[in-house]
């Protein structure tokens, strides 16, 4: 009896492996001479980053402080009684085969033959304790329990779930050499493993732009005419196909106020819009909602999904503010898992005021073109709701350029330009009474963050007035003046004569 027991416990020890991803995760033992009636089984949930999950590690059944990983709270484990199925399978077979079959049946959800005993959610240090589990059933047979991770946390994307664990009672403690003792283990510790992967967001064409560092912050210097390409890589939960665990999965992109999605550019891997997902474009960004009943979506369980899309600066972008692009994943409409945003972008601009050089009066309707430093390229603009001139592109001729016009306040505002030197050339004065500025007279430098403080007075000199050399008008003034003088003299004479009388 003693030898038989020893062999059985040795087998149980070999099978006591708490890997998350292999089929030999179970605990098996049998003995008729156990006095205890119940046992406690504690789940110690650990999660590892992608690629850092250790190889299979033997579970001792005791506390393993060096197991590794991070405790994971919020995982639901359900324990089922599968004794009948186990004893049915073991007839004419062996323990390994029976346990492997039960694990296979429970790979997605618990099999129909499994009778639910209890469910608990890991907390504290990733623990959940199932207390006072009976060692034997009413028939006097030792119970066989199946532990299944039925739900994963909503705030962490679990890409690899713990493989179902089969525990056949009774379990014995191991000595320092991992050999079985004669002492039953009534406080069994299990260490199921999860793996998670980091969602990422990339600025795909970042290399096309100059990167500038100001006050320790690095950004891509862009114009309002540039198209910005982004790639978002998200990790799909391993249990995406389990409707009891995952009821919704959304991908959100929320750019800052000066950045907006180019409509219709979102591509969601090889998934088909309205068949595998829906998309709502809003507030300059979007929300992709996966259809969880889609076979293509279910096939992504534990895999990566890439989204690609384009954005541009808005027409009302603040040239002094950096623009960022934030994304997140939301499982079961719970807390959003924020994704680290890529390098921000920034643009610039400049302000001018058109004035009379002598009076300082602001001048309306003066027209200009903006050129690059060597005046070989000419800028085109659109006008936003604020009256700002928003850069679109460079052209080769002045005739194809946009003429920017001073408004009622003499103001000219250009935004969406790269850092650098530019020229403002006047093409039309406010009226024929002003001298046209010579090309190259007005130069300015754009620098992100200095738009608000920029303001350059652009002055026009009025043309001089020549003295009059005669004409009908002047003679009329002379005649009228002479008549007035004669009338005054006559009135004076009459008044004096009357006074003498």
Buried (B, 14 or more C-beta within 10 A) or exposed (E): EEEEBEEBBEBBBEBBBBBBBEBBBBBBBBBEEBEEEEBBBBBBBBBBEEEEBEEBBBBBBEEBEEBBBBBBBBBBBBBBBBBBBBBEBBEEEEBBEBBBBBBEBBEBBBBEBBBEBEBBBBEEEBBBBBEEBBBBBEEEBBBBBBBBBBBBBBBBBBBBBBBBBBBBBBBBBBEEEEEBEEEBBBBBBBBBBBBBBEBBBBBBBBEEBEEBEBEEEEBBBBBBBBEBBBBBBBBBBBBBBBEEBBEEBBBBBBBBEBBBBBEEBBBBBEBEEEEBBEBEBEEBBBBBBBBBEBEBBBEBBBEBBBBBBBBBBBBBBBBBBBBBBBBBBBBBEEEBBEBEBBBBBBBBBBBBBBBBBEEEEBBBBBBBBBBBEEBEBBBBBBBBEEEBBBBBBBBEEBEEBBBBBBBEEBBBBBBBBBBBEBBBBBBEBBEEEBEBBEBEEBEBEBBBBBBEEBEEEBBBEBEEEEEEEEEEEEEEEEEEEEEEEEEEEEEEEEEEEEEEE
